[in-house]
Amino acid sequence: MEYGYSVLMGIFAVALWIYAGLMAVFKDYNMLPTRARTSVEPKNPKEYMTRFAKVLALVACSPALSALTGLWNMAAALIVLLGTAVLFIWFGTKLIH
């Protein structure tokens, strides 16, 4: 399977986007894993879930961009995955506050 990496990364990105969408729609703080809930106690859980959903959707763009790049070159896809993941996580920390 020549494009296995791209297919896998595309499926992973779509799964993250679906999860982010569900978090944005339902705004249920219990959708987060237990370990994440115990480390963060937000003042307004509904607003926190909306912001976190935005950050998750942004970070999900990283494997999507890597999947598109993987159709062209595998080494470039790994560089794109690592570079955009770091960039989007850094930008997400600015969005969450």
C-alpha positions in Angstrom: 0.0 0.0 0.0 1.8 3.0 -1.3 -0.3 5.7 0.4 -0.8 3.9 3.7 0.7 6.7 5.8 -1.5 9.3 4.2 -4.6 7.2 4.6 -3.8 6.6 8.3 -3.0 10.2 9.0 -6.1 11.3 7.2 -8.3 9.0 9.3 -6.6 10.2 12.5 -7.2 13.8 11.6 -10.9 13.2 10.8 -11.3 11.3 14.1 -9.8 14.3 16.0 -12.1 16.7 14.1 -15.1 14.6 15.0 -14.1 14.5 18.7 -13.5 18.3 18.7 -16.9 18.9 17.1 -18.6 16.7 19.7 -16.8 18.6 22.5 -17.8 22.0 20.9 -21.5 20.9 20.5 -22.1 19.2 23.9 -19.6 21.2 26.0 -19.6 18.4 28.5 -16.5 18.5 30.7 -16.8 14.8 31.4 -15.8 14.1 27.8 -12.2 14.6 28.8 -10.3 11.7 30.2 -10.2 11.4 34.0 -6.5 12.3 34.1 -7.1 15.6 32.2 -10.1 16.5 34.4 -8.1 16.1 37.7 -5.2 18.3 36.5 -7.4 21.2 35.3 -10.3 22.8 37.3 -11.7 25.6 35.0 -13.9 28.3 36.4 -16.3 28.0 33.5 -16.3 24.4 32.1 -18.5 25.1 29.1 -16.3 28.0 27.9 -13.2 25.8 28.6 -14.6 23.0 26.5 -15.3 25.4 23.6 -11.8 26.7 23.7 -10.3 23.3 24.0 -12.3 22.1 21.1 -10.9 24.9 19.0 -7.3 23.9 20.0 -8.0 20.3 19.3 -9.4 21.1 15.8 -6.3 23.2 15.2 -3.9 20.5 16.2 -5.8 18.0 14.1 -4.7 20.0 11.1 -1.2 18.7 11.6 -1.8 15.1 10.6 -4.1 16.3 7.8 -1.3 18.4 6.4 1.1 15.6 6.8 -1.2 13.2 5.0 -1.4 15.6 2.0 2.4 16.0 2.0 2.8 12.2 2.3 1.2 11.8 -1.1 4.2 13.6 -2.5 7.2 12.7 -0.2 7.4 10.6 3.0 10.4 12.5 4.5 8.7 15.8 4.0 5.5 14.4 5.5 7.3 13.6 8.8 8.9 17.0 8.9 5.5 18.6 8.3 3.9 16.5 11.0 6.5 17.4 13.6 6.9 21.1 12.6 3.2 21.8 12.4 2.4 19.8 15.6 4.8 21.9 17.6 3.6 25.2 16.0 -0.1 24.4 16.5 0.3 23.2 20.1 2.3 26.4 20.8 -0.4 28.5 19.2 -3.1 26.5 21.0 -1.6 27.4 24.4 -2.1 31.0 23.4 -5.7 30.4 22.5 -6.7 28.5 25.6 -6.0 31.4 27.9 
